Amino acid sequence: MARAVRFDRYGGIEELKVVEVPTPTAGPGQVVVEVVAAGINPGEAKIRTGALHERWPATFPSGQGTDFSGRIAEVGSGVGGIRVGDEVLGFTDDRAGHATHVVVPAEQVTAKPAGLDWDVAGALYVAGTTAFAAVRAVDAQQADTVAVSGAAGGVGSIVVQLLRARGVTVLGIASEANHDWLRKIGVIPVAYGEGLADRIRAVAPDGVDAFIDTFGADYVELAIELGIAVERIDTIINWEAAAKYGVKTEGNAAAGTIDVLAELAELAAAGTVQVPIAAVYPLDKVQEAYRELEQQHTRGKIVLHP
């Protein structure tokens, strides 16, 4: 038997449990991965509460998790180029990554670079491809100044590094506890809270060219106040504000391909992009992992170890 996270109804963290389930088997074109690490994401918490029911409804009992890294445990018929024991990272569209084993189409895994940490590999897909899409959406160029909300979070921490890799001047909006880390990676930190617009104008007197919102709240309105063109504002979370002002909402769905994941894995293995791991929890402590995540103050990613 395998073990997997489940919840039987919408609700709080207490709805999460770990249960025994039949070990998945590989059908034609599929592989089974024995999971080493699996990232958790804010969107999964919102799905569990029912906040995203209209957009992404759950059926019960529901599993959880999209990101994972691990070793190939079984290969289905018709799959070439993959062998049992291969080290991979990938994604599932079946909310099944928070488990000891996951079955996915073979095209949803890619080889884990030898130098890539298991935890980083297991937390890369959702945050990484979302960050990739957001940077592309605002058409960030070397001469630009771009502000990023939630700059030390799971997605934001990758966004700011992808921007810096393009030579962009980056303003990272984050708590003061994360300012030293942001400076180390070449980002200009700006404390959030009252007076933020004035602080941004002070560090960017020539203006801000684009804005990427990874947090929500009133950041789309802030970007509008700063005079940024709507086509150069992207929010990955505030769809209501996006509809009101006509800004972009490009995220994981716009770049969630195995080719983008493979590219990000190589960048992470080379050290071009660092993925901070805020905490690691065993699968049985999934409630504690989400409790920390939902405080919204983590730097980087939280990972489960099945």
N, C-alpha and C positions, 0 to 999 in steps of 0.2 A: 504494500500500500504506500501511496504518497501522502504528503500532508500539504494543506493549502489553506489560505485565509478565505473566510466566507462571512457574509452577513445576510440575514434573512428578511430584513426590512430596512427602510430608510430610518436613520436616527444618528445618535451620537457615537462616540468612540467605543462605548460599551457594547455596541452591536457587533464589533469585530471579534471573530473567534478563529481558532486553528483546528481543523478537523481532518480526519483521515479520509482519503478519496482513492478510488482506483488509480493505479499508476497508468498514465496515458500511454498509448501505443501509437506508432507511426504508421499512418496510411500512405497510399501512393503520393509521392512528392513531398512528404513531410519528414521532419526529424523530431526526436525527443531530446530535450536538453535537461541534464541534471544541473540545477541552478546552484551557482556559487554565491552570487550577490544579486539583489534586486532593489532598484531605487524606488522611493515613494515620492508622490507628487501631489501638490495642492489640489489639482483637479480631481484626483481620486477621492480626496476627503469631501469635496463638494458633491461628487456623484453619490457618495454614501449617505449624505444628509438629505438628498433629494433636491438640492438647490439647482441642479442641472437637469432635472427630469424632462423638461420640455426639449432640451437640446440632445442629451444623451441619457435616455431612460434606462433603468436597470430592470432586469428580470431576476426573480429570486428562486433559489438561493443564488447570490451573486458572488463571483470571485473578485479579485482585485489585482492590479499591477500590470504594467506594460513593459517596463525596462527589465532586462536581465543579462547576466553573463553566466557562462557555465561550460560544461563539457558535453559533447554529443554522446548520448546514451544509446540511441537507436536510429537507424537510417531506413526510411521507407523505400519501396520500390520506385525506380525511375529517378532516383536522386544520384547525381554524379558529383565528384569533386569534394565530397564530405565523407569523413570516416568516423567511426566510433572512437572517442577519445579526443577528437579535435577540440581545441579551445575556441570559443566563439562568444560574440555578444549579439544581441538582437532585440526584437520586440514582438509582442503578441497583440492582436486586435481583439482578443477574447476575454480581457480582464482576468488573466490567469497567471501573471508573472510572480505573484507572491505565493510561491509554492516550492516544494522540493524538486518537482519536475514539471516541464511545460512542453506541449507539442505545438509546433508551428510549421507553416510552409517553409521549405528549405530556402526560399529566396528571402526570408525574413531573418536570416542570420548571416553574419560575416565573420571572417577570421579575426580573432583577437591578436593585435600586434604583440610581439613577445615582451616589449617593454611596458605594456599598459597594465596598470594595477587592476585587480579584479573588481574592486569596489567602484572605481571610476568607470570601468567598462559597463558595470551593471547599472549605473545611474546616468548613462549618457544619452539615451535615445530621446526621451521626451524633452528634457531641458535643452539638450544640444541642438536638436532639429528645430525646436521653437526659436532658440536664439539665432540660429542660422537664417531662418525665415524672416525674423524681425529686422535683422541687419540688412538683409537684401531688400526688404520692403521700403525702407527709408532711403535707399540708394546712397549709402554713406560713402563719401569720397575723402581722399587724403586731406584736403583743405578744410573739411567740415569740422564744426563743433557740434557734438551730439550729447544730449542729456539722457540719462537712463535712471528710471525709478526702480527701487528694489535692487540696487546695483551689486549687492553682496549676496543676494538670494540664489536659489538653484539655477534659474534662467539668467537673471541679471549678471551673475558672476561670469557666465560664459559670454553673454552679449558684450560686456565691456572689453573682454579680451579679444574677441573677433574684431571689434572696432579698432582696438589698438594695433592689431596685426595689419590693418589697412592704413595705419598712420593717422587715424582720426584723433582729434582732441576730444577727450571723453570727460564729461561731468558725471560723477557717480553719486546719486542721491542715496544716502544710507545713514544708519545710526553712527554716532561717533566711535563706537566700539569697533567699527569696520574700516575706519579711515586709514589707519596705518597700512592695512592689507591693500587697500585700493591704491594708496600712494606707491607701494612696492611694485605694483603691476602697471604703473604709469598713468593712473587715473586721478583726476582732480576730484577729491571728495567734497561733497556738499551735504550739510546736515539737513534732514527733513524737519518739517514743523512750521510753525508760524514765521512769516518773513522769508520763506524759501525763495519766492520770486526775486526779492531784492538781493539775496545771497547769490543767486545764479547770475543776475545782471552784474554783480560786483566782480565775479571771476570770469565772466564772458562779456566784457563791455562792448564787443563788436557784434553781439547777438548769438543766438543758438540756431543752427540750421535744421536740426531734426530732433525728434524726441521719441524714445522707446519706453513705453510704460509696461513694466512687468508686475506691478503691484496692484493697480486699481485705484480706489478712492477717487480723489479729485485731480489726478495727474493729467488727464486729457484736457480738462479746463485750464490747468496751469500752462500746458503747452500752447493752447490757444491764446492765453493772456500774454505769453512771451512773443507772440506774433509769428509763430511757426506755421508754415503752409500746411493745410490739412493733409495733403498728399505725402507729407514727410513726417507724419505722426502715426505711430503704430502702437496699438494696445493689444496685449495678448489675453486680456481679462475683462475689460470694461466694455461689453458689447452695447450696453444701453447708451453710454456716452458716444461710442463710435457711430451708432445710428443717428444720434442727435446732431453730431457735428460733421459727419462724413469722413472720419479718419479711418485708417486701415486697421484690419484685425488679423493680419497674417501671423500664423504661429505654426504649431506642429503639423497641422493638416496641409500646409503649403509647402513643406519641405521634408515630410516624414517618409523618406525613402531609404533603402538600404545603402544606396550609393552615397548619400549625404552622411549617414551614420559611419560608413567606412572612412570617409574623408575626415570626419571629426575624430575618429579613433586614432588616425595617424597623427593628427595635430596634437592630441592629448599625449600620445606615446612619445612624441618628439619634445614635449614640454612647451610647445607654442601656446597651448591652452591648458591651464590648470583647472581641475575640477575639485574644489575643496570638499572634503568629506567631513561634514559637521558631526556625525555620530553614526555608529553601527549598532544594530540591535539584532538579537536572535529572533527568528520567526515567532516564537512564543510570546515575545514582548512587542508584538505589532501595535497593541493599544498604546504603549508607552512611546513608540516611535511616532505615531500620529499625534499624540499629545504634544510632543516637542515640535513637530512640524507646524501644528496649527497655532502655535504662539507667534509665528511669522517673524522670528528673529534669528533664524539659523543662517550661518554663512555657508553657502554651498548646499550639498545634498545629504540626505539621510538615507541609509542603506539597511536592508534586511539581509541576514544570513540564514538561509534555510537549513 
